[in-house]
């Protein structure tokens, strides 16, 4: 029962974690949508993450920052209650919320796709090697990490058959890495198409204005 409750708490705060991303994106004027990631929780797709490292990092770090803030609140409440006041069940609930949020923050800050840490790492090193090279580098290390988790799960099966879950999680993790790159590719294509349409519209309006000016000049002549 405690494990089920811990999972439900983690799922809830995972959803709130993604809402924090969405709120930060909307605050920066970026469009986003919340999708589902199966039993692992939810995920926010930011379709326009901003053109500056500060904006992208602010959006990406909003989720882990929320989890750390929730963990701090729980720690403060538990500290205040050190002299007594809350019932034992309430303390256990606060403890589960504390550990759940710490786990979510630590896991999401790992520097691999599709985690927030991977996106933050990509944004920071893009200044040094460029966006394309940064994406290739983080994608490579993310795939290596997924393979490591997969092989670790297979190896640890001899100690506990339940460790095979690590291998299944690694397969899911690999798929999410590919999906991360697919979403970025389609987003880039969509943005380029919008820029092209905007440029063509501008040239059309400019051409019409120039033609109108020439016509008026002829009439005046």
C-alpha positions as CSV (number, residue, x, y, z in Angstrom):
1,X,0.0,0.0,0.0
2,X,2.8,2.4,0.8
3,X,4.5,1.7,-2.5
4,X,1.2,2.4,-4.4
5,X,0.8,5.7,-2.4
6,X,4.4,6.6,-3.2
7,X,3.8,6.0,-6.9
8,X,0.6,8.1,-6.9
9,X,2.4,11.0,-5.1
10,X,5.3,10.8,-7.6
11,X,2.8,10.7,-10.5
12,X,1.0,13.8,-9.1
13,X,4.2,15.8,-8.6
14,X,5.5,14.7,-12.0
15,X,2.3,16.3,-13.5
16,X,2.9,19.4,-11.4
17,X,6.5,19.4,-12.6
18,X,5.3,19.6,-16.2
19,X,2.8,22.3,-15.3
20,X,5.7,24.3,-14.0
21,X,7.4,24.0,-17.4
22,X,4.2,25.0,-19.1
23,X,3.8,28.0,-16.8
24,X,7.4,29.2,-17.4
25,X,6.9,28.7,-21.2
26,X,3.7,30.8,-21.2
27,X,5.4,33.4,-19.1
28,X,8.1,33.7,-21.7
29,X,5.5,33.9,-24.5
30,X,6.2,30.4,-25.9
31,X,3.5,27.9,-27.0
32,X,3.4,24.5,-25.5
33,X,1.2,21.4,-24.9
34,X,1.1,18.7,-22.3
35,X,1.2,15.1,-23.5
36,X,1.3,11.7,-21.8
37,X,4.4,9.6,-21.2
38,X,2.6,6.4,-20.1
39,X,3.2,5.1,-16.6
40,X,6.2,7.4,-16.2
41,X,4.0,10.6,-16.0
42,X,3.5,13.4,-18.4
43,X,5.6,15.6,-20.7
44,X,5.4,19.1,-22.0
45,X,6.2,19.8,-25.6
46,X,7.5,23.4,-26.0
47,X,7.1,24.3,-29.7
48,X,9.0,27.6,-29.4
49,X,11.6,27.6,-26.6
50,X,12.9,31.1,-27.2
51,X,16.0,32.3,-29.0
52,X,18.2,33.0,-26.0
53,X,19.9,30.6,-23.6
54,X,18.4,32.4,-20.7
55,X,14.8,31.8,-21.9
56,X,15.4,28.1,-22.8
57,X,17.2,27.4,-19.5
58,X,14.5,29.2,-17.5
59,X,11.8,27.0,-19.0
60,X,13.8,23.8,-18.6
61,X,14.8,24.4,-15.0
62,X,11.3,25.4,-13.9
63,X,10.2,21.8,-13.3
64,X,13.1,20.6,-11.1
65,X,13.0,24.0,-9.3
66,X,9.4,23.3,-8.4
67,X,10.2,19.8,-7.1
68,X,13.1,21.2,-5.0
69,X,10.8,24.0,-3.6
70,X,8.1,21.3,-2.7
71,X,10.8,19.2,-1.0
72,X,12.0,22.3,1.0
73,X,8.5,23.0,2.1
74,X,8.1,19.5,3.4
75,X,11.5,19.6,5.1
76,X,10.5,22.9,6.9
77,X,7.1,21.4,8.0
78,X,8.9,18.3,9.4
79,X,11.4,20.5,11.1
80,X,8.7,22.6,12.7
81,X,6.9,19.5,13.8
82,X,10.0,18.1,15.5
83,X,8.5,19.0,18.8
84,X,5.3,17.2,18.1
85,X,1.9,18.2,16.7
86,X,1.3,16.2,13.6
87,X,0.2,12.6,13.6
88,X,2.5,9.8,12.6
89,X,0.6,9.2,9.3
90,X,0.9,12.8,8.4
91,X,4.6,12.7,9.0
92,X,5.0,9.6,6.8
93,X,3.0,11.4,4.1
94,X,5.3,14.5,4.3
95,X,8.3,12.2,4.2
96,X,7.1,10.4,1.0
97,X,6.4,13.8,-0.6
98,X,9.9,15.0,0.3
99,X,11.7,11.9,-1.1
100,X,9.4,11.8,-4.2
101,X,10.3,15.4,-5.1
102,X,14.0,15.0,-4.4
103,X,14.0,11.9,-6.6
104,X,12.1,13.7,-9.4
105,X,14.5,16.7,-9.2
106,X,17.7,14.6,-9.2
107,X,16.5,12.3,-12.0
108,X,15.4,15.1,-14.3
109,X,18.7,17.0,-13.8
110,X,20.7,14.1,-15.3
111,X,22.4,15.6,-18.4
112,X,20.7,13.2,-20.9
113,X,17.8,13.5,-23.3
114,X,14.8,13.6,-22.9
115,X,15.4,14.8,-19.4
116,X,15.5,18.5,-18.4
117,X,19.2,18.2,-17.6
118,X,19.9,17.1,-21.2
119,X,18.2,20.1,-22.6
120,X,19.9,22.5,-20.1
121,X,23.3,20.8,-20.9
122,X,22.6,21.3,-24.6
123,X,21.7,25.0,-24.2
124,X,24.8,25.7,-22.2
125,X,27.3,24.0,-24.6
126,X,25.6,25.3,-27.7
127,X,27.5,28.6,-27.2
128,X,30.8,26.7,-27.5
129,X,30.2,24.3,-30.3
130,X,27.0,25.4,-32.0
131,X,23.4,24.1,-31.7
132,X,23.8,21.2,-34.2
133,X,27.0,19.9,-32.6
134,X,25.6,20.3,-29.1
135,X,22.5,18.3,-30.1
136,X,24.7,15.5,-31.6
137,X,26.9,15.4,-28.5
138,X,24.1,15.2,-26.0
139,X,22.2,12.7,-28.1
140,X,25.3,10.5,-28.3
141,X,25.9,10.5,-24.5
142,X,22.2,9.9,-23.9
143,X,22.2,6.8,-26.1
144,X,25.3,5.5,-24.3
145,X,23.5,6.1,-21.0
146,X,20.4,4.2,-22.3
147,X,22.6,1.2,-23.4
148,X,24.4,1.2,-20.0
149,X,21.0,1.1,-18.1
150,X,19.8,-1.7,-20.5
151,X,22.9,-3.9,-19.9
152,X,22.8,-3.1,-16.2
153,X,19.3,-4.4,-16.0
154,X,20.3,-7.7,-17.8
155,X,23.3,-8.1,-15.5
156,X,21.4,-7.5,-12.3
157,X,18.7,-10.0,-13.1
158,X,20.8,-12.7,-11.6
159,X,20.4,-11.0,-8.2
160,X,16.7,-10.1,-8.6
161,X,14.5,-10.8,-11.6
162,X,12.7,-7.5,-10.9
163,X,15.8,-5.6,-12.2
164,X,14.7,-6.5,-15.7
165,X,12.5,-3.4,-15.4
166,X,15.7,-1.4,-15.8
167,X,16.1,-2.9,-19.3
168,X,12.5,-2.1,-20.3
169,X,13.0,1.4,-18.9
170,X,16.1,1.8,-21.1
171,X,14.2,0.8,-24.2
172,X,11.6,3.4,-23.4
173,X,14.3,5.9,-22.6
174,X,15.9,5.2,-26.1
175,X,12.5,5.8,-27.8
176,X,12.1,9.1,-25.9
177,X,15.5,10.2,-27.1
178,X,14.5,9.5,-30.7
179,X,11.2,11.3,-30.1
180,X,13.0,14.3,-28.7
181,X,15.1,14.6,-31.9
182,X,12.0,14.1,-34.1
183,X,10.1,16.8,-32.3
184,X,13.1,19.2,-32.6
185,X,13.4,18.3,-36.3
186,X,9.7,19.0,-37.1
187,X,9.7,22.1,-35.0
188,X,12.7,23.5,-36.9
189,X,11.1,22.7,-40.2
190,X,7.9,24.3,-39.1
191,X,9.7,27.5,-37.9
192,X,11.6,27.7,-41.2
193,X,8.4,27.3,-43.1
194,X,6.8,30.1,-41.1
195,X,9.8,32.4,-41.6
196,X,9.7,31.7,-45.4
197,X,6.0,32.4,-45.5
198,X,6.5,35.6,-43.6
199,X,9.4,36.7,-45.9
200,X,7.3,35.9,-49.0
201,X,4.3,37.9,-47.5
202,X,6.6,40.8,-46.8
203,X,8.1,40.8,-50.3
204,X,4.6,40.6,-51.8
205,X,3.4,43.6,-49.7
206,X,6.7,45.5,-50.6
207,X,6.2,44.7,-54.3
208,X,2.7,45.9,-54.2
209,X,3.7,49.1,-52.5
210,X,6.5,49.7,-54.9
211,X,4.2,49.2,-57.9
212,X,1.7,51.6,-56.4
213,X,4.4,54.2,-56.0
214,X,5.5,53.8,-59.6
215,X,2.0,54.2,-60.8
216,X,1.5,57.4,-58.9
217,X,4.8,58.7,-60.2
218,X,3.6,58.1,-63.8
219,X,0.3,59.8,-63.3
220,X,2.2,62.8,-61.7
221,X,4.5,62.9,-64.7
